[in-house]
């Protein structure tokens, strides 16, 4: 049955582990993991390898740093589900590819539209970046604002929104 769950929280709050546990407990195969992270250094490569080991062999990983909407629409998932991790890295990828604010908002709209067209469970992971101080520079403020915009758009269509705090899940919708 189709459902969209949105899991957000601070860094190292347990978001990814929570999302993975929910998917493993409730989904049949095939299970697809859309990874937005790019291994740009050794530390990030090690994190990616650790997450792949955590997921295990029943997961199909699709590395997709930019065009998530197209990847979603091409997946054969009549019984399984899609886990997307994470929106904040995706936003960073979009900005690092010199996309302006309107182009990024168009990407978010395309993502939202693709989520509405898929008939399987979906879990989306994102950081909550708006709880801190106002960033000192315009690029950091734009990043914070666009992640906030994206999180609001996803939360609006999600059936369930979970905020993770210190490994504890708080259902807020």
Secondary structure, DSSP 8 states (H G I E B T S, - for coil): ---EEEEEESTTSSHHHHHHHHHHHH--S-EEEEE-----SHHHHHHHHHHHHHH-TTEEEEE-SS-HHHHHHH---SSSEEEEE-HHHHHHHHHHTT--HHHHHHHHHHHHHHHHH--SEEEEEEE--TTS---SSHHHHHHHHHHHHHHHHHHHH-SEEEEEETTEEEE--
